[in-house]
Each structure stands twice: as structure tokens, then as C-alpha cells.
Amino acid sequence: MSDSIWADKTVLVTGGTGSFGRKFAEIVLRERTPRRLIVFSRDEAKQDDMRHVHTDAGDSPMRYFIGDVRDADRLHRACKGVDIVVHAAALKQVPACEYNPFEAVKTNVVGAKNVIDAALDNGVSRILAVSTDKAVNPVNLYGATKLVAEKLFVQGNAYAGERATLFSCVRYGNVVGSRGSVVPLFLKQRRNGSLTVTDPRMTRFWITLEQGVRFVLRCLDTMRGGEIFVPKIPSMRIGDVAKTIAPDCRQEVTGLRPGEKLHEVLVSSDEARHTVERDGMYVIYPDNPWARDQRLAQDGHPLAEEFRYSSDANTQWLTSKTFASFVSETT
């Protein structure tokens, strides 16, 4: 899918008033010219705030739909005439999902199913879901729901049958400066001279909002259905993150919270058997009979036996200087 084709397309982004959705709208409106860009979210106040930045008046391509991905009927209506869907809506706070498990399942699992059904019934061409490293060998409910969502989207291609509807996912790590990131918390805490650090040895994959959006756009252009796209991104220890943001502050070590890992994984050793390496990314193909011919036809290099892409064994590491520049872009 080339940039010129976007000029004739209608795009819908669920969770469109979140950190990702706002950056997505900014870049798409600046660099691509969709016929319509629909923001689908449940918060009217955030939509009103976003409307002051990206107006829906006059000949603007922007449209704002109030709705919840739990509401299948509303999603069905919103997807009429839509060509591309980016599914970014989710409950993603680990403690909140642990405490409210039914709500997490309704949004992250049932909501994903509703997006798939609405896309199939309305003939949407391409649907890309945004996932997380916490979906790999999950130890918390948030990760478990995102794992299920990934499975639903990959298998959505089998449900599509002969329809020209493609489903894929992107999976990446912590987003610098997004809501729920540790960065805003550290920025707030440094005013008091003390930062709460769960474990300074903890490592995480890091990506900026702009990098995340551009990766999504690249994957939308190249997807053929069923892939999970994983960008090659750097790691950094949480203790070093804290030192970078507040070098003069004391670190109070609180210990891992329930559902937290010391290190994260973006490609497991089991997935590596059906994964290829491409320029700047790994592409995990479905381990299903219907996808094998597709996988063999793709460009890319097979991975070594027992390959595992984890945050602690990463070959790319962020320096304090680079991370500080990422933070400055978000504040």
C-alpha cells in the first residue's frame, strides 16, 4: 500500500484519543491525505480537547465517534465505509486489570472480537492491532488478555475466508511518555527528591510514540495478513532510567509488584521457529497450515535455533543521553 493510496481511504483508529491515537492523527494528517480519519473512543472530554487541535469543521477529514469497543452495534456502525482500522483501544494498567479482571476481559478480549466482526461484516481491507511485549509468556491479566487478542486477530484471517480482509498485529515495548509509562511518574516524583523504583535491575524495551506510529504505518503498507510485527528497539534498565530523569534524587526500591517481570520478551524461543528477520524488525508468522505457503513466500532470514528476543539479552542499549532526548520530546 503506497502513500498515494491513502488519499482515497477512510481510516478508523480505536482508542483514538489516547497517546498513540493523538500522535497517529498528527502524523497521518501531516504526511498522508486520507479521505476521512475517524477517532473512535468513549471519552467525550478527550475528544473535545483533540478537536481543538484537529478540527472536524469545514473540509477537514477528521471525524469523532463516541463509542466503546465493548459495544458491537456501535462499532459496526462506525466501520461502515472504512478501509483501514488501527485497533489501539485497551485497558493497559497492570494493577487496574488485576483488580478489575472482568473489565479487562470485556475491553481487551471481547472488544477485539467486536472489532474483528465489525471489520469482516463491513468489508474493511486492513486491520492492524497494537499489542505489547507483556503478551509473551504473560504473568499478569493484562498480558494474558493481549495474548488472546493477538490470537483472535491472527485467526481472523481464517474467518475472512475469501474476503479481501487482512488482520495483523504489531507488538512492542514501553512507550516513552505515554500514559501509564514510568517516565511521567518519575518526572512528578523528582520534585520531592525521591523516586520509587521497583527493582533497578529491571530491563524494558523502549520506543517513542513517533517511532511506534511510524512502525504501524510501515506495517500497514506491507502486511499480508496473519503477521505479528516486532520492531528492533533498544533496552534500558529502570535504575538507569531513574538516574537519567532525576540524577540527584534518592531511589527507594519497592520490589516487584504482582504481575511484573524482571525482564520482558518480544519474541519467544517457541515463536522464533516461525519468525524471520527483516530490516529493522522481526516478523512472526502464524504457525497454521493456511499460513505456511505465505510464510515461505516472504523475504527475510530465518532465526537461529533457540533464538529469544529479550530485554536483558538485547544487543541494543539506550544511553542516558539518548533517553534524555526522548523524554524532552514528550515534555
N, C-alpha and C positions, 0 to 999 in steps of 0.2 A: 504494500500500500504506500504510494508516494504521497508527498506533501500536497500535490495538486489535487488529489482525490478528496482530501479533507474539505476542500472548498465546497463540495456538494453533499456533505454528510451532516447528519444530526447526531450529536454526541450527548449521552447522559452519564453523569457521574453521581453515584450514590454516596451519601456522606459528604456531599459536595461543599459543605460549609466548614469542614474540618481543615486541619493544617495542610494535608495533601490536596484536598479539593480546591482550596484557595490558590495554592501555587500552580496546580494543574490549569485552572482557569486563566491565570495570569500568563503562563507560557503559551497555551494554545491560542488565546486571543491575540497575542503579540506575534506569534510565528506561524500560525496556521489559521486558515479562514473557514471555519465550519459554518454551515448554514444556520445551525442552532446549537447552542451549548446549554443543556438543561442541568441545573443544580437540583438534586433530589435530596431533601433532608427533612428532619422533623422539627427543627428549631426555627421558629419564625423570627426571633430576635437576631440570630446569627445571619439569617437570610437578609434581613433588613440592613444589617451592617455591611454585608457583602454587596448589596445593591448600591450602596453609596460609592463603592469602588468600581464595580462593573454594572452599570445601569442596564435595565431591561427596557428602557424607553426608546422611542423612535425606531431606527433601523438596526438597533443592537441585536446580535444573535443570542443574547442571554435570556434564559427563562428560569424562573424559580418555582419549583413544585414542592409544596408541603406534603410530606408523606413519610411513612416508616416502612422499612423493608419487611417488617412483620406483616404488613397489610398487602396481601397478594392482589386484591382488586385494584388498589391504588397504583401498585407497580405495573400491573397490566395496562392500565390507562396511560401511565407515564411513558411506557415503552412503545406506544403506537407511533409508527413513522420513524423510529430510532434506528440508526445504522450501527452505532458503536456504544457499548456500555463499559464503563470502568467502575467496578464494584469495590468501593473503599469504605463503605459503612460497616462499623463493627463496634462492639463493646470490647475495649482492649486493656483496661486497667486490671492487672492481675489480681490485686486484693478484692476489687469490686466483683469480679467474676467468681472468685472463690466464695464470696459471701452471698452472692445472688446467682447461683448456678442456673436456675430455670430461666432467668432473664438473659443470661449469656447464650444459652442454647436457642432461645427464641430469636435473638438477633443474628447470631453468628452462624447458626446451622439452618434453622427454618428460614431465616432471611435469605441465605444463599440459595436455598431451594426455590424460594419465590422469585428471585432474580432469574434463575435458570428457566423456570416455567414461563415467566413473562417474556423473556427473550425468545424462547422457542416459539411461543404462540404468536408473537408479532414479527417473526422473521428477521430479528436483529442479526447482522452479519458477524460481528466480532464482539466477544465479551471477555474482558480481562479482569481477574480478581486479584486484589492486593493481599498478600499473605505475609507471614513472619517466620523468623528462624525458630520461634517458640513452637511451631507446628512440627518440628523434627524431634522425634522421641519425646513427646510432651510429658511434663511433670506437673503441669497446672491445668486448670479447666480452660483457661483462655487458649493455651496451645492446643489442647485437645479439640476444642470447637473449630479452630482454624485448620487443624489437620482434616477434620471431617469436611469442612468447606472445600478444601483443596480436592479431596476425593470426589466430592459432588461435581465440581467444575470439570475435572478431568473426564469423569464418566459422562458428563453432559454431552460430550461428543458422540457417544454411543446412542443416547436418546435422540440426538438430532437426526440420525439416520441419513436420509438422502437430502435433508435440508442443507442449505448453504450457510449453516450457523456454526461458528467456531468458538470453543471455550478454551482458555488457557489461564495460567496464574503467573504472577511474579512473587518472589519470596526474597525478602531482605531483612536486615537487622535494625538496630536502633536508629531512629531519625533524629539528628541533632536539632534541638529546639522545638520539636513537635510537642503538642500537649501530652503529658504523661512521661515525657523524657526527663531524665535526671538533671539535665542542664538547667532548665528553669528553676528547679528546686535548689540546686547549688547556688545559682545567682541570687536567689532570695535569701538563702541561709548565710551567705558570706557577709551580709550586713551585720550579723550578730557575732561574727568571728569564729563560728564553729559549724562544721559540715558533718552530717550523718552519712557514714559510708558503711554499707553492709559488709563488704569484705574487700580490702584494697587489691587483693589478688584477682578479683573477678575480672574477666575479659568480656568484651562485647564487640560485635561488628558495628561499624558506624557509617552512616550515609547522610548526606544533606537532603533537604526537601527537593532542591532543584535537581540533584543527581537522581533522586528517586523518580521524579516526574519524567525526566528525560529517558530514564531506563524504561519506564512504562510506555512512552511513545515509541521508542525503538522496538519494543516487543510487539506492540500493536501492529507495527509496519511489517514484521517478519513472521508472526505466528501462523501456524498451520493447524492448530487445534490439538490440545492434549498436553502441551509442554508446561513445565514449571521452570521459569527463567530465574536464574540466580546470578546477581552481579558479583564480580570480584571486587570486594571492598575491604578496607583496612580494619584492623582491630586496635583496641587500646584498653589498658587496664583502668578500672574505675578509680583506683588510687591516684593514677596519673591524671585522669580527668579532673579529679578534685583539686590536685595541685595546680593544674593549668588554670582553672577558673578562679581559685582562691589560694594563691601560693602562701599567703601569710596566715591562713586560718588553721585552726586545730581540727583534726579529723577524729570524730567519735565513731568507733567501729561498733556497729549494732548487731552484726551477724546476719546470715541469710534469712530472708523472710520465707514463710511457707510458699511452696510452688516456685522458688527461684533456683536456678542452676548457677554453678560457679563459672561455667563456660557454655557457650551456645554453639550449635551446629547448623550449617546451612545446607550441606549435602552429606547425608549419612553414608556409611560404607555399603549398606544394602542398596541404597539408591544409586550409588556410583556405578553399579553394574549396567545400568541402562541410562547413563549420563554421558554426554560429550562435552568437551571443552571447546569454546569458540572465543573469538576476540573479546576480551573483557567480561566473559560470562561463562557459566555452566548451564547446560540445558538438560533437564531431567525429562526423559520421555516416558510415557505410560508403559508399564510392563504388562500390556494386554495384547492379545492376538491381533486385534484390529489396528494396533499402532505399530506393529513390528516393521511392516514394509515402509511406513512413513519414516521410522527412525533410521533405517538403513539408507534411505534416500537423502538424508540431511548431511550437510557439511559439518565437520567437527572431528576432534580427535578423542578416541576412547580414553577413559581414565585408567590409571594403574590399579591393579588388584588391591583391594582393601583401602582405596583412597577415601579420605574423610576430610571434609572442609569444615574445620572447627576454629573458633575464635582464639583459642590458646595456641594452636599449631599453625596459625596463619603465616604466610610469607610476607604479608604487607602489614606495616605498623604505622600508626599515626604519630607524628611528632607533636610536641606541645605547641610549637609554632603553628603548624597546620590546623590543629584542633582549635586553637585560639582564633584563627581566621574564620573557621566555620561558625564559631559562637558569635563573633562580631557581625556576621552576615544576618544572624537571626535576632539580634537585639537592637 
